[in-house]
Amino acid sequence: MISSGPRPVAPFSHAVEAGGFVFVTGQMPTDPKAPDAPLPEGIEAQTRQVIDNLKVVLGGVGLTLADVTMARIYLTAFERDYAALNALWPSFFEAGKLPARTTVGVTALAVGALVEIDLVARRA
């Protein structure tokens, strides 16, 4: 668990390391400093908050987004939000170094979120 990380919405660890890989639990668009505050509005704002939360967790284990090898993204309104997510996604990573990625449409996410993202990172 990362002490400055978001409050978990279920019983899990923020991240688990095995064999040089770090598996980061899916993060929600909650504010770690105000976990009961309303979620940001819209897919762009929620995605930015999720990425900020992922950065906190990665930082807590000494890694950054540059160490990410795989991302899984879950969207509750896939057809509506997929294009906006794709437009925003490259801004989080160094040009030409995007991680592998899977994006899935789901019927619902915890806390009423529009997006959840989990990551796999690797120690160099």
N, C-alpha and C positions, 0 to 999 in steps of 0.2 A: 504494500500500500504506500502511496505517496502522500505525505501529510498535507501538502498544499493542493492535492488533486481534488477533483470533483467528488462530492458525496455519492457513493455508490447507490444505485437504485435497486440493487439485489445483492445477495451474498457472493462476492467475487473479489479477486485481487485486481488492482489496476493493471499490473503487468506480471508476467511470469517468464523467466529466462530458462532456456534449455539448449545446450549444445551451441552456444554462441548466438542463438536467435532469441529475440524478445517478442513475446506475443502480448499485444496491448488490447485489453478489453474494449469493446465498443463503447464509445463515449457519446453522451447526449449533449444537447446545447444548453446545459444549465450553467449558471455562473457559480464557480467554486466559492466565491466570497459572499454570495447571496443565493444559496441553493433553492430557496422557496420562492424566489422572484419569478415573475412571468417569463416565459421563453421569449427570445427575440422573435420578431415577426418576419416571415418569409424565408425562403430556402437559402438565399445568400447570407443573411445575418446568422441564421442557425448554423450553416456550414462553417462560417468563420469562428463561431463560438466553439463548435466541436473541434476544429483544428487547434484553437487556442488550448483547449483542454487536453488534446493529444500531445501538444508541445510540453505542457506541464508534466504529464506522465513520462514522456520520453526524457525530458530534462532530469526528472527524478532518478532515472537509472543511467544518466550520463550519455544520452543519445539525443539526436535531433531528427528533423524530418529528412535530412540528407541520408540517414541510415535506414530509411524505410525501404523495404523490398516489395511489399505487397499491401494493398488496401482493399478492404471490403466495405462497400457503401450500401446502406439500406435506405430506401426512399418510400414514404407512404403515398406520395402522389407522383409516381414514376413518370407518366406521360407529361404532366405539367412541369415538373422540376428538373428532368434529366438534362435538357439543353442548358438551363441556367447553371446547373452544377458543373457541366462540362466546360462552360465558358470560364468559370471561376477556378476550377481545379488546378490548372497549370501554374497559377500565380503562387501556389504554396511551395513549389519545388524549383530547383535550378533548371534552367532551360535545357531541354534534351535529356533530362534525367528523371523522368516520371517513373514511379513504381508500377509494377504490374497492378491490375485493378479488376475487380468484379463489382458490378452495381446491380442490385436486386430490388425489385418492387415488392413491398410487403403491405399487409392490410393495416398494421398498427405498430407503433413503437411505444416504449415506456415514456411516461410523463407527457404524452401527447406530442412528441417530437415529430418533425417532418423528416429528419435525417439522423442516422447513427453511423459512425465509422469505426471500424477496428483495423489494427495494423499489425504487420509483422516487420520487425527491424532486425538488422544483423550488426553485431559488433565487428569492427574491422580488425 
